[in-house]
Amino acid sequence: MNLFAPHAHPSGADGYAVSVLLWFVMMVAMMLPALMPWLRMFGTMAPDAYPGRRAGAVVAQFTGGYFVIWLAYSAAAAAMQGGLQHLTLLRLDLSVGATLGGLLLIAAGLFQLTPLKEACLAHCRSPLSFFLARWDGGPRGPFKMGAHHGVWCVGCCWALMVLSFVLGVMNLLWMAVLTAMIVMEQRTPRRWQLGRGFGMVFVAWGVALIATG
């Protein structure tokens, strides 16, 4: 049986829309645990900062801005999935072969070691600093702040999400592992060293996958 098939999954506009939806659901499920501390802090600040507006509505506006950015990422990831499918590089379980999987792991691992990753991770660890520096009290302020935070968050986690192609998109166990890694990077002591450790593991795993694949 050929594990790689160009038409194993829906194609065309409808198929792309389904792929975007599946990616977006996955992004929401994976990023919500990391977002919760931001929502709690924003929720405590919102009543005084937006008098006359319901705190729940303001928090929902911030959340909407945040996930709009992840929706854009989901559209890009679904396009990547479609491209891999068209090139018959995608297996029936929505994973790639050993060589491409190894290259993705190495790329993600190297990104973990970059100053850009460090800057994005520093932002994601400091909700109070962000709100104090970037507070927007306008009617669309919560949405814009949520979107601003979402850009930083995508910058921090995009490479980890791409690794879904290594063990299969929508692989629930792999999703849980990546979610735990994202939360650990943000909340545990010596977080930057932990991120570097993840990066070195990815690089070693990628080299081993290519060598043995």
C-alpha positions in Angstrom: 0.0 0.0 0.0 1.3 3.4 -1.0 1.3 5.6 2.2 1.7 8.8 0.1 -1.3 9.8 -2.0 -2.1 13.1 -3.8 -5.8 12.8 -3.3 -6.0 11.1 0.1 -7.7 14.2 1.6 -10.3 16.7 0.3 -9.0 19.0 -2.4 -10.2 22.3 -3.9 -11.7 25.2 -2.0 -13.9 23.1 0.2 -11.0 20.9 1.2 -8.9 23.9 1.9 -11.6 25.4 4.1 -11.9 22.2 6.1 -8.1 22.1 6.5 -8.1 25.7 7.8 -10.9 24.8 10.2 -9.1 21.7 11.5 -5.8 23.6 12.0 -7.6 26.5 13.7 -9.4 24.1 16.2 -6.0 22.6 16.9 -4.4 26.0 17.4 -7.1 27.1 19.8 -6.9 23.8 21.8 -3.1 24.0 22.0 -2.7 27.8 22.8 -5.6 28.3 25.2 -3.6 27.0 28.2 -0.8 29.5 27.5 -3.3 32.3 27.0 -5.1 31.8 30.2 -2.7 33.8 32.5 -3.0 36.7 30.0 -6.8 36.6 30.1 -6.9 36.5 33.9 -4.6 39.5 34.2 -6.5 41.4 31.5 -9.7 40.5 33.2 -8.6 42.1 36.4 -7.5 45.3 34.7 -10.4 45.7 32.3 -13.2 46.9 34.6 -11.2 50.0 35.7 -9.7 50.6 32.3 -13.0 50.3 30.3 -15.7 51.8 32.5 -19.2 51.2 31.3 -18.2 48.1 29.4 -18.8 44.5 30.5 -15.5 42.9 31.5 -16.4 39.6 29.8 -17.1 41.4 26.5 -13.7 43.2 26.7 -11.9 40.0 27.4 -13.7 38.3 24.6 -12.5 41.1 22.3 -8.9 40.6 23.4 -9.3 36.8 22.8 -10.8 37.4 19.4 -7.8 39.6 18.3 -5.4 37.0 19.6 -7.0 34.1 17.7 -7.5 36.1 14.5 -3.7 35.9 14.2 -3.8 32.2 14.8 -6.5 31.9 12.1 -4.1 33.5 9.7 -1.4 31.0 10.7 -3.9 28.2 10.3 -4.6 29.4 6.7 -0.9 29.3 6.0 -0.4 25.9 7.6 -3.4 24.5 5.6 -1.8 25.9 2.4 1.4 24.1 3.4 -0.5 20.9 4.0 -2.2 21.2 0.5 1.2 21.8 -1.1 2.7 18.7 0.5 -0.3 16.7 -0.5 0.0 17.9 -4.1 3.6 16.9 -4.2 2.7 13.5 -2.7 4.9 14.2 0.3 2.1 13.7 2.8 1.1 10.3 4.1 -2.4 9.2 4.8 -2.0 10.1 8.5 -1.0 13.6 7.5 2.7 13.1 8.3 5.7 13.4 6.1 8.6 11.0 5.4 11.7 10.6 7.4 13.9 12.9 5.4 11.5 15.8 5.3 10.5 15.2 8.9 14.1 15.3 9.9 14.7 18.6 8.1 11.6 20.1 9.8 12.9 18.9 13.2 16.4 20.4 12.6 14.9 23.7 11.4 12.6 23.9 14.4 15.5 23.0 16.7 17.8 25.7 15.2 15.0 28.3 15.6 14.8 27.5 19.3 18.4 28.7 19.6 17.9 32.1 17.8 17.6 35.6 19.4 14.2 35.9 17.7 12.9 33.0 19.7 14.3 34.4 22.9 12.7 37.8 22.2 9.3 36.3 21.4 9.5 34.0 24.5 10.4 37.0 26.7 7.3 38.8 25.5 5.1 35.8 26.2 6.3 35.4 29.7 5.5 39.0 30.7 1.8 39.9 30.4 2.1 42.8 32.9 5.0 44.4 31.1 3.1 44.2 27.8 -0.1 45.7 29.2 1.8 48.5 31.0 3.7 49.4 27.8 1.1 48.7 25.1 -2.2 49.5 26.8 -4.9 50.8 24.4 -8.0 52.3 26.0 -9.8 52.9 22.7 -13.0 51.0 21.6 -11.0 48.6 19.5 -8.1 48.6 22.0 -8.6 45.1 23.4 -8.8 43.6 19.9 -5.7 45.3 18.8 -3.8 44.3 22.0 -4.9 40.7 21.5 -3.8 40.7 17.9 -0.4 42.3 18.9 0.1 39.6 21.5 -0.9 37.0 18.9 1.8 38.1 16.5 4.4 37.6 19.2 2.9 34.3 20.2 3.0 33.0 16.6 6.6 34.2 16.4 7.4 32.1 19.4 5.5 28.9 18.5 5.2 28.7 14.7 8.1 26.2 14.4 6.7 23.9 17.1 3.3 23.8 15.3 5.0 22.9 12.0 6.3 19.8 13.8 2.8 18.5 13.6 3.7 17.2 10.2 6.4 15.0 11.7 4.1 12.7 13.7 0.8 13.5 12.0 -1.5 16.5 12.0 -4.2 16.1 14.6 -2.2 13.4 16.4 -3.7 14.0 19.9 -0.7 12.7 21.8 1.7 14.9 19.9 -0.6 17.8 20.3 -0.6 17.3 24.1 3.2 17.0 24.1 3.6 20.3 22.2 1.1 22.0 24.4 3.0 21.0 27.5 6.3 22.2 26.0 4.8 25.6 25.2 3.4 26.0 28.7 6.7 24.8 30.2 8.7 27.3 28.2 6.6 30.1 29.5 6.1 29.2 33.2 8.9 27.0 34.5 12.1 28.4 36.1 15.1 28.7 33.8 12.7 28.8 30.8 15.2 30.0 28.2 17.6 27.1 29.0 14.6 24.8 28.7 13.8 26.2 25.2 17.4 25.7 24.2 17.3 22.1 25.5 14.2 21.5 23.4 16.0 22.9 20.4 19.0 20.6 20.8 16.7 17.6 21.2 14.9 18.5 18.0 18.2 18.8 16.1 19.5 15.5 17.4 16.1 13.8 16.7 16.1 15.2 13.1 19.6 14.0 12.4 18.8 10.6 13.7 15.6 10.4 11.7 17.4 11.3 8.5 20.2 8.9 9.2 18.0 5.9 9.9 15.1 6.8 7.5 
